[in-house]
Amino acid sequence: MPPKSERAKVDVKESSAPDLRTFNITLTAPTKDFQLTDLLRQRGVIDPLDTELKRAIKEATERYLESAESLIAGLVTKPILTHKSRSNANGNGKSGEALCAD
């Protein structure tokens, strides 16, 4: 029998409007997998799963958007390298080596 985490299935459907993107996330798993957590939640020992899911989705979305911003910022701040050819001993400029200037 696969572990409980492998029996859970996640389906994500995305839709967009001009100013809003919506993600509908559906998590399905066997009811019996939640028997212990349901008892613990009823007794106030653990938070409801929806609280944990909301937090995880929000954090994942923030990391996703930040990674795109970091990538763009890295591209903007990197210096553009230009290649200059070095003249060889006979002065014809075809030495096969290139110097990079910052």
N, C-alpha and C positions, 0 to 999 in steps of 0.2 A: 504494500500500500504506500503511495507517495506521501511525503510529509504534508502537513496541513497547508503550508504556504504554497505548495505546488498544486493543490486542489483548488485554490482560489483562482478565479479568472477575472481579468480586468478588461473592460471594453471602453474605448474613448471615442467619442464622436465630436467633431468640431464643426462649428458653423460661424459665419462671419456676417456682420452688418457693417455699414460704413464706419461707425465709431465704436464697435463692440465685437469682441470675439468671445464665443461661448463654447465651453467644453463640458459635455455631459459624460460623466465617468460612472460606469456601472461595475460594481464589484459583486461577484457571485461566488458563493462557497456553500458547502453543505451546512445545514442548520446545526447538526451535531458538533461541528467544529467550534461552535460558540457557546456550548453549554457551560463550561467552566467560567469563561469570561462574563457571560450573562449573570451568573450567580455573584461573581466578584463585583460587577458593576452595580447590581441591585443592593449590595451591602455597602457601597460607597468606597470600596477598596481601590478600584481603578476607574479611570475616566471612560466615558462611552467611546466606542470606536469612531463615531463620526467626529468627535473632537480631535482625535489623533489623525484621522484622515485629512481633515481641514488643515491642520498644522503642517502635515507632510506635503500636501499639495501646494500650499502657500510657499513653503521653503523651497521646494523643487522649482516652482515658477520663478521665484526671486533669483535662484542660482542660474537658471537658464537665461534669464534676461541679463543678469550681470556678466555672464560669460560672453555674451554677444558684445556688450559694451566694452569689456576688457579687450576683446579681440580687435575691435575697431580702434580703440585707444592705442593699442600696440602698433597697429599699422600706421597710424598718424604720426607717432613719435619716433619711429625708426628712421634713421638718416638714409637718404637715397645714395647708393654707391654709384660713382661714375668710374669708368675704366679709361685709363690713359695708357697708351702703348709706350714702351721704353725703346729708345733707339739702341740698336746694337752697335758693335764696334765700327761698322762702315757707315753708320748714320742713316740707314734707310728706314728706320722705324719698324722693322719687322723682326723683333727678337722672339716673339712667341710668348713673352711674359707680359702680364698686365698688372699695373699698379692700381690699387683702389684708393681713391681720395675721398675723405669724408666731407 
